[in-house]
Amino acid sequence: PAAGSALLRAMIEVILKLLISEKNLNHNGKLLDIETALNLVLSNGKLAADDVKILKEFRSGHLSYMNLSTHATVVPNYNRLKMVRDCVDPFVKRNV
């Protein structure tokens, strides 16, 4: 679960940064962490309603867990990882 948490978090972060790059949303050229990238895409990304719903659910229900498990603050849980995967799976499939 630890490697899966890190991989899933990294995939989501890369997809968000690609969307930001494609839509030219980072006008200041700032370095973006996953939280900032997520907020930027949600506020300015002009995404489909389904993607917005998924990202809001991820932000409210799973983002803090993903950060904590990736940075070894909590022991990653296999079932929780599957919940996160199931949440973001449609978003990843549409944007890869």
N, C-alpha and C positions, 0 to 999 in steps of 0.2 A: 503493500500500500504506500510506502514512503516514496518509492520511485514513481509509482503511478500518480501520486499527488503532484510531485515535481513536474512530471511530464505533462499532465493535464493543465496545470497552471501555466507552464511555459507555452503550450499550444494556444491557449486562450489569449495570452499576452501578445504573442506574435500575430495572431489574426486581428486583434484590436489595433495593433500598430500598423499593420498593412492597410486596414481600412482607413486609418488616420492619414497615412501617406497617400493612398489613392484619392481620397477626398480633400486633400490639402487642408486638414483641420488644425495642424500644429503650426500656426503662423509665426510663433515666437521661436521655434526650433528648440524648445526645451526638452530635456530628458524626461521621459515619461515612465512612471511605474505603472503597475497594473491598475491601481485604483484611479489614477489620473487619466489613463487611457480609456478606462471604462466610462468614467464620467464625461469625458470629451466626446466619445462616440455616442453616448446616450443623449447628450445635449445638442450636438450639431451634426450627427451622422446621417440623418434622414434615412433611417433603416426601416425595413418592413415592420409592421406592427407585431408580428410574431417574434422577430428578433429582439425588439425592444422589450417585450414581455419576458423573454428568456433571460436577457441580460439584467433586467431589474430583479428577477427572481434569484439569479446567480449572485448579484451584488448584496441583496438583503439576506439571503439564506446560506450562502456557501463561501463567499469571498474571504471572510475572516478565518473560517476553518481551513481553507486552502493555504492561506498565508501562514497560519500557525503550524500546520502539518508540514509544509514545505521547509519551514525554518526550524524544524525539530523542536517546537515549543510544546506540541501535543503529539501523542503517539497516533499516527494515521490509522484510521479504521476502514477496513475493507468495505463494509456495507455503506458507510458514509461516502466513500470514494465512488461507489457505484451510483449513489444518488446524485452526486455532482455530475458524473458522466452522463447519466440519463437526462439531467436538466439541460446541459449544454450541447448534447449530441445533434439536435436539429440545426442549431446555429452553426456549429462546426461544419456540418455537411453542406450547408448552403453557402458557406464562405470560404471553402477550400478549393 
